[in-house]
Each structure stands twice: as structure tokens, then as C-alpha cells.
Amino acid sequence: MPGREKLWKLVALLVVVTLAVPLAGCGAKATPTAPPPYQAKPTPTPEPPAPPTASPEPTKPAVETVKIAYVPILAFAAAYAADGQGYFKEYGLDVQFESVKSGTEAVAFLAEGQVDVGAIAVVASTWNAFAKGLDLRIVAPAALKLMKDDPSAVLLVRKDLWESGAVKTAADLKGRTVGVAGGPGSGGEYLVAKCLEPVGLTIFDVNLQNIGNADMAAAMEAKAVDAVLTGSPYSTAIIEAGTGVPLVKDMTPGAMTMVYVYSGKFMKERPEVAKRFMLALMKGARSLQGEGFLSDANVAAYMKYMKTTEETIRKTPPGLYDPNLTVKIEDLADIQNTHMKNGRLEYSTPLPLDNLVDLSWQQYALKELGRWEPPPLSKVETVKIAYVPILAFAAAYAADGQGYFKEYGLDVQFESVKSGTEAVAFLAEGQVDVGAIAVVASTWNAFAKGLDLRIVAPAALKLMKDDPSAVLLVRKDLWESGAVKTAADLKGRTVGVAGGPGSGGEYLVAKCLEPVGLTIFDVNLQNIGNADMAAAMEAKAVDAVLTGSPYSTAIIEAGTGVPLVKDMTPGAMTMVYVYSGKFMKERPEVAKRFMLALMKGARSLQGEGFLSDANVAAYMKYMKTTEETIRKTPPGLYDPNLTVKIEDLADIQNTHMKNGRLEYSTPLPLDNLVDLSWQQYALMILGPYGK
């Protein structure tokens, strides 16, 4: 490994030298037949007694050396674990770790052929190297960013500046010095840019200083910088020392910003070694799941390759390590665009991302090892869910009916409630773990009071047309007489909604009345459970009802009601699954498995699966309805990836606020009310639907 004084000559070489290898011809795309795992001493096939001249025992394969240049942060824990757990040795590899300050240095060493693998942030020099034809390929992700409270990248400001009020937001960093590992064009610079972007600043509004991660604590203590961008365990150490406080976290939630890179020489000249490295790396990533992250062997490996202590590691929240090492190609686009906007790239047309990635190595390892899923819990865990019995929550019913909850060691007990208002009350009292609800006013008020709840997944989304999950039905006699022909004719009349004031039904009624210039105060809202609405319509106790399938179908079939308004919120997410804080904090492994089962349930609803015998039986188990009604009801839209549409929550909050149902006047920040980590985890384990 060349000395540091030679490093920047190598970096400069990347900038000025046009390499001869054409980009389109790089990478080892073909996947040869799988080699057997390396054995320390292969066992020969038994043979009859041999004469004195018998053939000698097979020769032990030679151990292969692999050099990896890595930035010593916890994002690359999979590689450390692969060494500490003995997986590299298992595959006949002697992996030599060469510590570098940044991805810029690693790319220089890869360019010179000094190393085979780079464990780096995707830095500007990487993109420039790609553009010049340098034969490198991204082959696997390092730690992914968590959706919330991610430990791998935090912008810390000096505590004295925070306490004095001099720096309270990223906007206050204008003109100040910020330490980043790698300086201009580095991964740290990219993340600083993402911190500054929301407040209208760029990297040119601050003074970036190149400081190694391990040296940042000293720089903060000496007040040589005003802030630093670093990750665990270094951020933890700075906070513990009392010299810095978090200013910005989660600047790129869920993203893949750090990766493993193979050199072209490594892929072409030693493909069998490259395959074995990926097998060991994937096993390393799998050893990090759950409690394995802090196993003694892994902790010892982290300390071996980072300047840190066991105490600091054990206090640091673990990152998110994909046990299947799926490369998120789409996340590379923003990195390239940001570096281009910052003037760090030597080209003006974005490079095709597919040409910079070689998925064959990860795909080979995944085929050999199989897709990883967490094992069932050793002890069956009870999970209580309060749910409104409508078809919007079919994913949960299907997860039970298809046996997915049982598959993960869960005994899920369904508690039927009339509305989300009731469910929130049960969640607040700790009587249930999960709520399947419309996002009602009481939910917002609970958030405002600090009740520890989080929206974690969507229920059925509204269809763009003819949505069955919410229909405003008017009594057929009023329709036929001409007394009520539009929503405007409901003025002064009685409308039944599940939950009454502040409920999800009230929100939808408000959206029905809004286009005709009315509000909820122009009608008489009456709280009626969904299952009781058919009787109320038949008895003429109400003039109209807002309900969803299968209850709306039953009313229409009975001839007591006709649709007056449909599709009042086309495409929107108005019903969700909510976790209690206690559930998330005290039983995270249970919460993960619940989400996995829920996602599998949502996937079982796609296409013809919606009316499978198992699913139909599950719907009838948890709703007061008949098979005939279900089969006549158009299916809703169930996202098989359970993507939370945060933007749809804004209109719900604003509408309830306009209706005077909220106990606060300034809208709550929506990001604080949602925890996407559970959905992100399930998506990482199961993979995007259909891929």
C-alpha cells in the first residue's frame, strides 16, 4: 500500500488519465457453475485396500489473498463479521483489510490495482472514474439508511454553539466550518448537501474541512470545527463526550449510499475468488440480524477494524444490513445528480446506472445460500390488534387466514371496534399493540399530546374510480322522489358515520360536501357502526350513510340505498396500521415479524388471490358479512409493498383542523408521526413485489 504522500498523486491520476478499458466491456456478467465451498482438508472417496503404490491424498487448495480498502465505520460491519465469524476462512480466503480515510482514497488504490475490493461511499471520484472507463463495478450494498434515527450518518454541531443558540438549525451553519471525511466530492459532502438542501443552502455556503472519522471527536473538543458529519460509533462517542449534539439526522432515509466495489481485474482474473468473497460477505450480513449484531464474535470484529471501544459499540443503535445484499440501483441516481449539481463531476450527461453495477455476484450468492428470512420466534408471542371490521383491512385478515402470522410464531388476537377513535383509546391504555384504523381526529390529538403511536403501513388505498371502501349512500326513497339528488341536498339531513365527530367517516363526508360548498356543520352527523348501517337505512333512521365494502354492497343489494357520492379521495391513503410505542420498543422482533406477515397478506390479495377460498373465509371470520356479498364486492387496492403515503396525511390533518376537531392550531410535522422502518425492513427481507 503506497504512503499517504503518494495518495493524491493517484487521485490526480484518475482525473487526468483516460483509461483504456471501455466501459461497456467491463464486469464479469457470466455466472460459472457453483464451486464447492472450500474445505480445509477434502475427504477422499472410500476405496478398497490399495497396494503400496496407491495415489496420494488430494492436494489442499491454495489460500487466496484478497485485499479490501475500507473506511473504518460501522456501515461495513458485514465485512468485519465475515472475518470475525470465520466465513472468509471457510471459503479459503485470506482477506487483508487496508484502512483508508475516504472512498476517494479507496478508488485511487483500486485504480492502481493495489486492492481488489473497496468498501466505500459512492464518491465523486468513483463517478469520474466510471466516466473515464475505470474498470470498477458496484456489487453489494453496505448498511442502508434507516428511515428514522439512523446511526450511520449524523450532522453534529458543537454543544456550546447549540446551547448558546448560535446554531439551532442547518440554516445557522452558513459561513461556518463543517468537518467531513474525504473533503470535496466525498460521501460526507453528499450528505452535508442533503442536510443543507431543505434550508436553501449548498455546500458552498459552508466551509468544508477534510477530517478522518476517527479524528472528529478531537476536532470538536478543540473547537477546530463548528460541526461534523460522521456515523456510528464516532457520532456516539462525540455525543457521549458532551462535545456535540445532533443537528440533522435522517437526511437520506432508506437510501443506499455506501457500497462494496469490485475491481475489473479481480472479477476477470479471479472470478471464483470473487464469488467466494460474496458468499462470505452475505453470510456476514446475515450474522448481523437481530441479536446477532452484538454477538461477542461480531463485536470483537468491529473493534479490530475500527478505533472504538466495546462500550461505544454496545451503545450505538445498529444500522440496517440487508441479509440478501440487494443493490438499490435507483438510489445511485440522486448521488450522481447531487455531485453533478455541486460541480464535482467531470461530465455533464448522467451515466447509465445499469452500466456501473454488476449484480451477478450477489445473484450467485443468493442462489447458493437461498433468500434469508428471520426464523419463527422460539416462543409464540401474542399480538393484539384493534380493528374496524371493514374490507380495507383485508391484508391483516389474509395474514391470519393464510397462516403467515403463525409462520412467524405469532398468535394475533383481533379485537373488533366501531371506529378508529375506540382503537386509539385502547392503544393509549396499552390494551392492544396494533391499530387498524382510519386516521381520525383523536389520533392527531393523541400525537399532539405525546402519545407514543406511529403509523407504520397503509390499509387499502382508494381506487381512482368506483372505489368500494367508502361510498356515501342516500336512502333509495329520497333518491327516487328527487328530494336528494346531489350532496348539496343533504343540507340539514342526518348522515350516519362510524365514529361520529372527528372520525374517518366524518373526514370523508367533509370531502363529499366540500365541492358543493357545504361543511360537516351543514348536516346532522350520527355515530353508527358499519355493521348497523343497513338496519338504520331500512328503518329510515338516517337519510344517508358513509360506509365501505362489504356493507355498502349489502345496502345496495337490499334496495334501501343508492350511491350518491363515490371517489371523494381518489388514490388516497386514509386508513392505516398503527403500532404502539410500547410494542415497538419492548418487542421489536415481534413487530418486525408482524409486518412481514402483513406484507405477505397484502401480496396474497393481488389479482385472483383476493377471492381465494382461504382469504374469503378470513374476511367472513372478521366481518359480519356473507360469502355472496364478498364475491359481489369489487376489490380495493392493496399495495403489496405497503408503501406509506405520507403526503396523503396532510389533507386529513388539515381537514380535521378546519372542522375544529383538533386541540392544536399548528399542523404537526408528518415525519414525526410515521415510522417507516418496519415496512422498510419487510420490503428488504421479502424484496419488491414481482421482482
Secondary structure, DSSP 8 states (H G I E B T S, - for coil): ---HHHHHHHHHHHHH---SS-GGG-S------------SS------S---TT----------EEEEEEE--SGGGHHHHHHHHTTHHHHTTEEEEEEE-SSHHHHHHHHHTTS-SEEEEE--HHHHHHHHTT--EEEEEE--B--SSS-SS-EEEEEHHHHHHTS-SSGGGGTT-EEEETT-TTSHHHHHHHHHHGGGT--GGGSEEEE--GGGHHHHHHTTS-SEEEE-TTHHHHHHHHTSEEEEEE-SSTT---EEEEEEHHHHHH-HHHHHHHHHHHHHHHHTTTGGGGG-HHHHHHHHHHSS--HHHHHHS---B--TT----TTHHHHHHHHHHHTT--S-SS---GGGGB-THHHHHHHHHH--------SS-EEEEEEE--SGGGHHHHHHHHTTHHHHTTEEEEEEE-SSHHHHHHHHHTTS-SEEEEE--HHHHHHHHTT--EEEEEE--B--SSS-SS-EEEEEHHHHHHTS-SSGGGGTT-EEEETT-TTSHHHHHHHHHHGGGT--GGGSEEEE--GGGHHHHHHTTS-SEEEE-TTHHHHHHHHTSEEEEEE-SSTT---EEEEEEHHHHHH-HHHHHHHHHHHHHHHHHTTGGGGG-HHHHHHHHHHSS--HHHHHHS---B--TT----HHHHHHHHHHHHHTT--S-SS---GGGGB-THHHHHHHHHH-STT-
